[in-house]
Amino acid sequence: MDRKLRRAPDAEWVLMYRLGLSRKRIAELVRAEPATVGYHLVIARRRDPELEAAHVAAAGTKAGPSPAELARMEVIIAWIKAEGRLPRDGSEDKKERSMARWLSDRRREAAEETLDPGYRDGLAQVPGWQKNRRESEDEERWHRRLAQLAAHREEGHDWPRHKDCDSEREHTLGVWIHTQRYKHRRGDLAPDKVKLLDGAVPGWQTGRIRGRPPSR
């Protein structure tokens, strides 16, 4: 058995929990597995029936963000709206890197269910803020491909092919829509994306009718 498990409950971890810290936050601070911290807390709650009430009370009485902190959030939100994207932690701009770190902290708090309501309500103005940069860029690319496919169809072209293509554009769009069909058949395509596809490019699930010559 793990050395820490034999010593359960760890007094320091129990104190942090009593002061309102979540299991995940404690695990992060002490560099332990959340399951290990949870094991200690289970034993601690059995020994002290009032521990959970103290934890809930402490977590609920934490001071919210200061006016300066809320103002910083508004600055970051305004920047995101102006730039049309989330800040990047690899940016050459120091201020952008700082904003990216700030968002990363809020994502962690949201995952731990400790995000202050003031931040939660403010960041609700930013769709997808909880996603990391790669996820955000993937989402932007998905919507861009959908718009390109809709334009392709509006120009009178048949459904793009992913093989034996006439152009690089057709190949790119063909691979993309082929992937969406494959994901949909497997049940892996999000319902909101299915709805967007149905609205923007009706008939996308069927595609070309076998044997029909491509439209020009």
N, C-alpha and C positions, 0 to 999 in steps of 0.2 A: 504493500500500500504506500502511496505517496507520503512523504514526510509531513507535508502540510496537512494532509487528511488526518494523520494520527494526532496532531495537535489541535484539531478543531474543538471549539471555534477560536479562530485567531482574534485576539482582543482588539488589535488595530483595525481589522476589517469590520468587526462588529461596531466599533465606535464610528467609523465612516458611514456605515449603514444607518446608525442611529441619528447621525447628523444630516441624513437626507440624501446621501449619494446612492445612485442605483448600483445594482450588481455589476452591470457592464462597465460603469465608470470606475468602480473599485478595481475590477480586474485589469482595466487599462492602466490605472495608476500604479498598481503593485506588480504588473506584468505577470499575471496569473491567468489561467483559463477561467472563463466565466462559470463553467460547471464546478470548478474547484471552490470558487468564492460562494457559489450557490449552496454547496454542500455545507460549508461553514455556517452560512446564515440559517439554513434549515435547523441545524443543531442549536444555534443561538436562540432562535425563536422558540424552540421547545423548552429551553431552560428559562427563558424570560418571555412570558406571554405578552408583556407590555412593549416589547421591542418594536413590533410592527406598527403599533399606534404611534410610537415616538418617531419612527421613520417617516410615516405619512404626514405627521404634523410638521416635521422639520422640512420635508420636501415642499410642503404647501406654503410655508412661510418665508421661503427664500425671496430676497428682494429682486424685483424685476429689473429689466434694463434701465439704465439711467437715461435722462433726456439726450445726453450726448451720444450714448450708444444707439438710441433709436434714430437720432439724426444721421449717424454714420450709415445705418441701414438704408435710410431714405436716399442718401447719396449713392450708395451701391445700386439700389433699385433704379434710380434715374440713369446711372451709367449703363446698366444692362439694357434698358429700354432704348437709349440713344444708340448704342452699338449693335443692338439686335442679337446679342450673344452673351454667354456667361464669361466672366473674367477667367484668364488662364494662368495657372501657377507657373508656367514656363515662359511667360511673357518677359520681354526685355524691359518693360515699364515697371518700375518698383511699386507704384500705386496699384497697378492692376494685379500684381502678385499678392499684395497685401489684401486686396478685396477677395481674391481667390482663396486665400487662407481663412479669411473671415467666413466665407460661405462653407468651406470645408468643416469648420468648427460647428456651424449651425446644422450641417448634415449629420454630423456625429451625434449631436444632441437630439435631433429628430429620431435617429435610429435607436437611441437609448430611451426615447420617450421623455426626455427632460427639457425639450425646447420650450422656452418661455412663450406664453400666448401672445405677447407683444410682438415677438419675432415671427411667430407662426402666422399671425394675421397679416403682418406687413409683407412677408415673403409670398403670401398667397397671390400677390399681384404678378409673380414671376413664374409662369408655367415651366415645370421641369427643373426647378432650382435644386431639387434633391438629387438629381442625377449628376454623375461626375462628367468631366469634360468630354471624354470619349463617347459616353452615352448621349450627351447633348449634341455632339457633332453628327453622330449616327442618325439621330432623330431629324436634325436639319436636313441631312442628305436624303432621307426617306421622303420627306415632304417635297424636296426639290425634284426628285425623280418622278414623283406623282405629277407634279405640275408639268414637267417635260413630256411625260407620256400623254397627258391630257392635250397638250399643244400638238403633239405628234398626230393624235387621232383627229383633232379639229382641222388639221391641215389636209385631211382626206386620206391619210395613209392607213394601211391595214395594220393589224397587231404586229409589233416588232418581233423578229425572230432572234433567238440566241445562237443559232447556227446558220451558216450560209447566208450571211448578212450582206446587204448592199453598202453599208456604211458603218463607221465606228459608232455613230450615234444610235443606229438601229441595234447594234450589238449590245451597247450599254443598257439601253432600255429593254431589250429582249431578255437579257440576263436578269435584270431587276424584276420584271413582271413574272418571269419563270420562277424566280425564287419566292415571290409572293404567293403564287398558285401552289407551289410545293408546301410552303408553310401552312397555307389554308387547309390543304388536304390532310395534313398531319395534326391539325388543330392547334398549331403554334402561332397563328397570326392573331394579334390582338383584335378584339371585336371593334374597337374604335377605328382601327385601320381598315378593317373590312368595310365598315360603313363609309369611310372616306373614299375608298376605291369604288364602291358601288355608286356613289354620287358623282365622282369625277370622271370615271371611265366605265360606264355600264357595259356588261358583257365581258369584263376582264377575266372572269373565271373560265370562260369557254375559249376565248381567243380565236385564232384562225380556224375556219372550217376545213377539215381535211379535203384536199383535192381542189380547193378553190384557189384560183390564181391570185397572187398578191395585187392589191389595188395600187394604182399609179397616180 
